[in-house]
Amino acid sequence: MILKKSREESSGAGSGVEIIRNEPYEDGPGGKGQYTYKIYHVGSHLPGWLTSFLPKSALRVEEEAWNAYPYTRTKFTCPFMDKFYIDIETKYIPNDIGERNDVFEKQDKETVKVDVMDIVKDNVSKSEYQSSEDTKL
């Protein structure tokens, strides 16, 4: 689905996803895994009046991802706002149905915020819904 969505939204100048690096790593976050570096060109998804006065560096989002199942880390940055970033860590634990509040065991080190997501039961807006991707059918 991710590849399909990327392809659907990659049309014309200033749009799409550019994969810069996609390579295995041996000794990184989570141990051995796959590293990717992508650039999302988001200019075509913004109103024209807004893009007319934004610098080009504000029209792209960069993603670095380390996938070492069961651990993943994804970091999003925007060159226009060099001090702002979103860093997401995910750890998949077999037979855990969301009962743990701190899968990374960082309780004493950092503030832990648990965000419960249910990809089967969460509502999808009508504009985003596609029956071919509905896991309930």
N, CA, C and O of each residue as an XYZ file, in Angstrom:
548
protein
N       0.816     -1.196      0.000
C       0.000      0.000      0.000
C       0.860      1.262      0.000
O       0.494      2.256     -0.627
N       1.984      1.236      0.685
C       2.828      2.431      0.757
C       3.392      2.756     -0.621
O       3.396      3.913     -1.042
N       3.867      1.729     -1.320
C       4.402      1.943     -2.663
C       3.308      2.472     -3.586
O       3.550      3.383     -4.377
N       2.110      1.906     -3.491
C       0.987      2.338     -4.314
C       0.661      3.806     -4.053
O       0.473      4.579     -4.993
N       0.595      4.188     -2.789
C       0.280      5.575     -2.418
C       1.376      6.519     -2.916
O       1.077      7.606     -3.410
N       2.637      6.114     -2.791
C       3.747      6.945     -3.271
C       3.650      7.159     -4.777
O       3.870      8.266     -5.268
N       3.320      6.095     -5.509
C       3.201      6.188     -6.957
C       2.043      7.099     -7.353
O       2.171      7.898     -8.280
N       0.901      6.981     -6.647
C      -0.269      7.802     -6.956
C       0.003      9.288     -6.749
O      -0.529     10.129     -7.475
N       0.834      9.610     -5.755
C       1.076     11.007     -5.418
C       2.346     11.561     -6.049
O       2.749     12.678     -5.727
N       2.980     10.814     -6.930
C       4.216     11.248     -7.578
C       3.940     11.623     -9.027
O       4.206     10.847     -9.945
N       3.406     12.814     -9.216
C       3.157     13.254    -10.588
C       3.494     14.725    -10.716
O       3.071     15.540     -9.895
N       4.247     15.064    -11.734
C       4.599     16.450    -11.984
C       5.797     16.919    -11.189
O       6.310     16.218    -10.316
N       6.224     18.114    -11.513
C       7.385     18.699    -10.836
C       7.027     19.043     -9.401
O       5.908     19.468     -9.113
N       7.979     18.855     -8.511
C       7.773     19.215     -7.109
C       6.896     18.261     -6.345
O       6.325     18.630     -5.319
N       6.777     17.034     -6.824
C       5.964     16.058     -6.110
C       6.686     14.725     -6.067
O       7.632     14.491     -6.819
N       6.237     13.868     -5.192
C       6.751     12.515     -5.160
C       7.774     12.244     -4.086
O       8.101     13.097     -3.261
N       8.266     11.025     -4.130
C       9.233     10.538     -3.161
C      10.505     10.165     -3.906
O      10.464      9.445     -4.904
N      11.615     10.652     -3.421
C      12.919     10.366     -4.013
C      13.704      9.501     -3.031
O      14.005      9.946     -1.923
N      14.034      8.284     -3.416
C      14.802      7.389     -2.546
C      16.279      7.607     -2.839
O      16.764      7.279     -3.923
N      16.987      8.161     -1.866
C      18.400      8.506     -2.027
C      19.295      7.324     -1.646
O      20.233      6.988     -2.368
N      18.993      6.700     -0.506
C      19.788      5.546     -0.058
C      18.848      4.457      0.435
O      17.833      4.740      1.071
N      19.188      3.229      0.140
C      18.456      2.067      0.616
C      19.475      0.944      0.718
O      19.776      0.276     -0.270
N      20.008      0.739      1.931
C      21.117     -0.196      2.075
C      21.091     -0.889      3.438
O      20.593     -0.332      4.416
N      21.621     -2.086      3.492
C      21.678     -2.782      4.786
C      22.742     -2.165      5.684
O      23.702     -1.558      5.209
N      22.554     -2.333      6.994
C      23.583     -1.926      7.957
C      23.781     -3.064      8.947
O      22.881     -3.876      9.167
N      24.958     -3.114      9.535
C      25.312     -4.209     10.445
C      25.233     -3.813     11.913
O      24.819     -4.611     12.753
N      25.627     -2.587     12.221
C      25.731     -2.187     13.619
C      25.085     -0.815     13.796
O      25.780      0.200     13.850
N      23.787     -0.786     13.884
C      23.069      0.477     14.032
C      21.930      0.310     15.004
O      21.907     -0.650     15.774
N      20.979      1.232     14.985
C      19.832      1.130     15.887
C      19.116     -0.213     15.713
O      18.691     -0.562     14.612
N      18.988     -0.952     16.800
C      18.314     -2.242     16.759
C      19.185     -3.394     16.290
O      18.718     -4.529     16.201
N      20.452     -3.113     15.988
C      21.358     -4.167     15.524
C      21.520     -4.154     14.019
O      21.896     -3.133     13.442
N      21.237     -5.285     13.371
C      21.383     -5.445     11.927
C      20.049     -5.128     11.255
O      19.006     -5.619     11.686
N      20.078     -4.305     10.192
C      18.823     -3.956      9.544
C      19.000     -3.262      8.211
O      20.039     -3.393      7.564
N      17.976     -2.519      7.802
C      17.956     -1.811      6.515
C      17.802     -0.316      6.788
O      16.930      0.099      7.551
N      18.661      0.485      6.156
C      18.621      1.943      6.292
C      18.080      2.545      5.009
O      18.476      2.140      3.916
N      17.172      3.515      5.134
C      16.705      4.253      3.955
C      16.728      5.747      4.242
O      16.480      6.195      5.361
N      17.034      6.499      3.200
C      16.994      7.958      3.259
C      16.160      8.418      2.078
O      16.508      8.157      0.926
N      15.048      9.109      2.363
C      14.118      9.545      1.319
C      13.863     11.032      1.437
O      13.970     11.620      2.513
N      13.526     11.621      0.315
C      13.109     13.023      0.284
C      11.693     13.061     -0.282
O      11.436     12.576     -1.384
N      10.783     13.645      0.488
C       9.401     13.819      0.052
C       9.248     15.248     -0.462
O       9.476     16.208      0.275
N       8.867     15.382     -1.707
C       8.628     16.688     -2.299
C       7.145     16.991     -2.129
O       6.301     16.384     -2.788
N       6.834     17.929     -1.247
C       5.440     18.162     -0.846
C       4.832     19.421     -1.453
O       3.687     19.752     -1.148
N       5.556     20.119     -2.291
C       5.078     21.376     -2.863
C       3.745     21.268     -3.575
O       2.922     22.178     -3.481
N       3.513     20.166     -4.292
C       2.261     20.032     -5.047
C       1.061     19.764     -4.143
O      -0.080     19.809     -4.604
N       1.303     19.488     -2.869
C       0.212     19.223     -1.924
C      -0.163     20.471     -1.125
O      -1.031     20.411     -0.255
N       0.474     21.580     -1.412
C       0.191     22.832     -0.708
C      -0.472     23.823     -1.664
O      -0.279     23.742     -2.877
N      -1.248     24.751     -1.121
C      -1.882     25.762     -1.986
C      -0.822     26.609     -2.703
O       0.236     26.900     -2.147
N      -1.123     26.994     -3.936
C      -0.193     27.771     -4.748
C       0.218     29.077     -4.111
O       1.378     29.478     -4.210
N      -0.725     29.754     -3.451
C      -0.397     31.033     -2.827
C       0.647     30.846     -1.734
O       1.459     31.739     -1.493
N       0.632     29.682     -1.068
C       1.597     29.423      0.001
C       2.976     29.093     -0.575
O       3.992     29.589     -0.088
N       3.004     28.257     -1.610
C       4.294     27.875     -2.194
C       4.977     29.031     -2.911
O       6.188     29.001     -3.130
N       4.202     30.051     -3.278
C       4.793     31.172     -4.009
C       5.776     31.984     -3.166
O       6.674     32.622     -3.715
N       5.621     31.970     -1.848
C       6.574     32.739     -1.044
C       7.402     31.884     -0.082
O       8.191     32.419      0.696
N       7.230     30.563     -0.129
C       8.072     29.687      0.693
C       9.346     29.326     -0.067
O       9.307     29.143     -1.284
N      10.469     29.223      0.632
C      11.697     28.780     -0.042
C      11.589     27.294     -0.396
O      10.803     26.563      0.207
N      12.372     26.857     -1.364
C      12.332     25.452     -1.792
C      12.636     24.499     -0.644
O      12.121     23.381     -0.616
N      13.460     24.925      0.297
C      13.811     24.049      1.426
C      12.612     23.774      2.333
O      12.640     22.826      3.117
N      11.563     24.584      2.237
C      10.356     24.356      3.033
C       9.392     23.416      2.333
O       8.388     23.014      2.922
N       9.675     23.061      1.093
C       8.768     22.232      0.302
C       9.237     20.781      0.224
O       8.818     20.027     -0.654
N      10.101     20.408      1.142
C      10.571     19.028      1.178
C      10.709     18.542      2.621
O      11.032     19.308      3.529
N      10.462     17.276      2.796
C      10.609     16.612      4.090
C      11.565     15.452      3.872
O      11.416     14.679      2.925
N      12.541     15.338      4.750
C      13.522     14.267      4.633
C      13.239     13.198      5.683
O      12.917     13.507      6.830
N      13.363     11.948      5.279
C      13.108     10.825      6.179
C      14.315      9.918      6.224
O      14.830      9.496      5.189
N      14.764      9.621      7.425
C      15.777      8.594      7.636
C      15.105      7.481      8.424
O      14.426      7.742      9.417
N      15.293      6.240      7.986
C      14.644      5.125      8.668
C      15.627      3.980      8.850
O      16.391      3.639      7.948
N      15.586      3.396     10.042
C      16.380      2.230     10.379
C      15.401      1.126     10.734
O      14.695      1.223     11.738
N      15.351      0.080      9.925
C      14.405     -1.010     10.142
C      15.182     -2.264     10.494
O      15.807     -2.891      9.638
N      15.131     -2.616     11.770
C      15.800     -3.823     12.265
C      14.773     -4.594     13.086
O      14.850     -4.651     14.313
N      13.822     -5.179     12.391
C      12.718     -5.861     13.071
C      13.239     -6.728     14.199
O      14.151     -7.528     13.989
N      12.689     -6.590     15.376
C      11.424     -5.970     15.768
C      11.525     -4.486     16.143
O      10.557     -3.919     16.649
N      12.660     -3.859     15.908
C      12.846     -2.449     16.260
C      12.921     -1.602     14.991
O      13.575     -1.985     14.021
N      12.254     -0.459     15.001
C      12.396      0.499     13.907
C      12.521      1.905     14.488
O      12.005      2.207     15.564
N      13.215      2.739     13.747
C      13.327      4.151     14.110
C      13.200      4.960     12.825
O      13.837      4.654     11.817
N      12.371      5.996     12.877
C      12.176      6.871     11.727
C      12.303      8.315     12.188
O      11.696      8.718     13.180
N      13.098      9.087     11.457
C      13.312     10.493     11.809
C      12.951     11.357     10.610
O      13.463     11.159      9.508
N      12.049     12.330     10.843
C      11.622     13.266      9.805
C      12.196     14.640     10.113
O      12.147     15.101     11.253
N      12.745     15.296      9.079
C      13.268     16.652      9.226
C      12.832     17.484      8.025
O      12.435     16.949      6.990
N      12.912     18.795      8.184
C      12.659     19.727      7.093
C      13.831     20.702      7.068
O      14.085     21.376      8.066
N      14.553     20.793      5.949
C      15.724     21.667      5.888
C      15.414     23.120      6.251
O      16.290     23.830      6.743
N      14.197     23.565      6.017
C      13.817     24.942      6.319
C      13.802     25.207      7.825
O      14.088     26.320      8.266
N      13.469     24.187      8.606
C      13.426     24.317     10.070
C      14.432     23.332     10.652
O      14.048     22.258     11.114
N      15.703     23.684     10.634
C      16.768     22.748     10.963
C      16.761     22.241     12.397
O      17.363     21.203     12.671
N      16.102     22.933     13.323
C      16.090     22.468     14.711
C      14.844     21.657     15.056
O      14.727     21.149     16.172
N      13.915     21.530     14.114
C      12.691     20.779     14.339
C      12.799     19.406     13.676
O      13.225     19.286     12.527
N      12.406     18.384     14.417
C      12.368     17.041     13.843
C      11.345     16.195     14.599
O      10.959     16.514     15.723
N      10.921     15.123     13.961
C      10.044     14.132     14.584
C      10.810     12.823     14.547
O      11.243     12.383     13.482
N      10.979     12.203     15.700
C      11.745     10.969     15.829
C      10.826      9.903     16.431
O      10.374     10.041     17.568
N      10.555      8.850     15.673
C       9.611      7.815     16.096
C      10.347      6.496     16.262
O      11.000      6.017     15.335
N      10.238      5.912     17.451
C      10.784      4.586     17.707
C       9.619      3.616     17.868
O       8.614      3.932     18.503
N       9.772      2.433     17.283
C       8.731      1.415     17.369
C       9.382      0.084     17.703
O      10.431     -0.271     17.166
N       8.738     -0.634     18.593
C       9.229     -1.969     18.934
C       8.034     -2.920     18.933
O       7.054     -2.705     19.647
N       8.129     -3.960     18.132
C       7.070     -4.964     18.045
C       7.383     -6.083     19.026
O       8.473     -6.655     19.004
N       6.422     -6.387     19.883
C       6.613     -7.432     20.882
C       5.548     -8.501     20.663
O       4.356     -8.209     20.748
N       5.958     -9.728     20.382
C       4.986    -10.801     20.151
C       4.035    -10.976     21.336
O       4.437    -10.884     22.495
N       2.805    -11.224     21.026
C       1.752    -11.497     22.015
C       1.481    -10.342     22.969
O       0.852    -10.546     24.008
N       1.933     -9.151     22.650
C       1.628     -7.971     23.467
C       0.490     -7.228     22.791
O       0.617     -6.813     21.639
N      -0.598     -7.059     23.482
C      -1.759     -6.374     22.913
C      -1.877     -4.949     23.462
O      -2.979     -4.435     23.651
N      -0.754     -4.337     23.709
C      -0.747     -2.959     24.174
C      -0.833     -2.814     25.671
O      -1.274     -1.776     26.164
N      -0.430     -3.810     26.399
C      -0.518     -3.776     27.860
C       0.690     -3.106     28.517
O       0.621     -2.727     29.686
N       1.782     -2.956     27.788
C       2.992     -2.356     28.362
C       2.989     -0.852     28.105
O       2.640     -0.403     27.014
N       3.370     -0.096     29.095
C       3.450      1.353     28.936
C       4.828      1.825     28.513
O       4.977      2.962     28.064
N       5.832      0.983     28.645
C       7.200      1.411     28.353
C       8.001      0.263     27.746
O       8.806     -0.364     28.435
N       7.788     -0.011     26.475
C       8.472     -1.130     25.826
C       9.972     -0.894     25.697
O      10.733     -1.850     25.541
N      10.411      0.361     25.760
C      11.830      0.673     25.635
C      12.535      0.746     26.982
O      13.751      0.924     27.047
N      11.770      0.608     28.048
C      12.298      0.641     29.414
C      13.105      1.911     29.674
O      14.228      1.860     30.175
N      12.504      3.061     29.321
C      13.156      4.364     29.494
C      12.470      5.191     30.577
O      12.712      6.394     30.676
N      11.639      4.581     31.369
C      10.827      5.289     32.356
C      11.647      6.281     33.194
O      11.197      7.400     33.441
N      12.828      5.879     33.625
C      13.634      6.748     34.472
C      14.420      7.786     33.674
O      14.874      8.780     34.242
N      14.589      7.574     32.378
C      15.441      8.431     31.579
C      14.696      9.556     30.878
O      15.210     10.671     30.784
N      13.497      9.282     30.388
C      12.774     10.250     29.572
C      11.298     10.215     29.910
O      10.818      9.281     30.552
N      10.589     11.226     29.479
C       9.140     11.197     29.576
C       8.621     10.261     28.503
O       8.973     10.393     27.331
N       7.793      9.326     28.899
C       7.274      8.341     27.969
C       5.827      8.680     27.637
O       5.001      8.848     28.534
N       5.523      8.780     26.338
C       4.161      9.020     25.888
C       3.748      7.820     25.048
O       4.385      7.510     24.041
N       2.692      7.154     25.457
C       2.193      5.994     24.733
C       1.031      6.442     23.870
O       0.075      7.041     24.364
N       1.114      6.151     22.579
C       0.053      6.484     21.634
C      -0.483      5.170     21.074
O       0.175      4.505     20.273
N      -1.680      4.811     21.507
C      -2.272      3.553     21.070
C      -2.935      3.761     19.714
O      -3.769      4.652     19.550
N      -2.557      2.930     18.743
C      -3.140      2.999     17.403
C      -3.713      1.638     17.068
O      -3.064      0.615     17.287
N      -4.915      1.621     16.545
C      -5.551      0.385     16.113
C      -5.838      0.520     14.627
O      -6.825      1.145     14.241
N      -4.982     -0.060     13.789
C      -5.106      0.128     12.346
C      -6.295     -0.610     11.762
O      -6.636     -0.396     10.598
N      -6.935     -1.474     12.538
C      -8.114     -2.181     12.064
C      -9.386     -1.426     12.430
O     -10.299     -1.323     11.611
N      -9.458     -0.894     13.653
C     -10.702     -0.287     14.133
C     -10.752      1.231     14.024
O     -11.841      1.803     14.079
N      -9.619      1.901     13.871
C      -9.634      3.365     13.767
C     -10.396      3.801     12.520
O     -10.312      3.160     11.473
N     -11.135      4.889     12.645
C     -11.921      5.393     11.523
C     -11.025      5.997     10.451
O      -9.979      6.574     10.745
N     -11.454      5.853      9.206
C     -10.765      6.435      8.058
C     -11.730      7.430      7.429
O     -12.908      7.122      7.245
N     -11.239      8.619      7.101
C     -12.115      9.624      6.498
C     -12.623      9.135      5.138
O     -11.962      8.343      4.467
N     -13.804      9.615      4.743
C     -14.405      9.187      3.477
C     -13.519      9.502      2.284
O     -13.493      8.744      1.315
N     -12.790     10.613      2.343
C     -11.927     10.988      1.220
C     -10.709     10.070      1.091
O     -10.128      9.960      0.012
N     -10.321      9.409      2.190
C      -9.156      8.517      2.187
C      -9.534      7.045      2.011
O      -8.680      6.223      1.681
N     -10.801      6.711      2.229
C     -11.232      5.310      2.232
C     -11.178      4.676      0.851
O     -11.638      5.251     -0.136
N     -10.598      3.460      0.801
C     -10.593      2.655     -0.418
C     -10.939      1.231     -0.017
O     -10.226      0.611      0.772
N     -12.036      0.712     -0.561
C     -12.492     -0.621     -0.168
C     -11.437     -1.686     -0.447
O     -11.373     -2.685      0.269
N     -10.607     -1.493     -1.475
C      -9.576     -2.484     -1.801
C      -8.511     -2.581     -0.717
O      -7.752     -3.550     -0.695
N      -8.434     -1.590      0.193
C      -7.442     -1.594      1.252
C      -8.071     -1.824      2.629
O      -7.381     -1.727      3.645
N      -9.362     -2.127      2.673
C     -10.085     -2.292      3.928
C      -9.791     -3.668      4.516
O     -10.154     -4.685      3.924
N      -9.136     -3.708      5.679
C      -8.777     -4.980      6.322
C      -9.981     -5.661      6.952
O      -9.898     -6.833      7.318
N     -11.091     -4.958      7.087
C     -12.283     -5.556      7.686
C     -13.107     -6.358      6.683
O     -13.978     -7.134      7.077
N     -12.842     -6.179      5.406
C     -13.611     -6.901      4.380
C     -13.029     -8.266      4.082
O     -13.561     -8.994      3.244
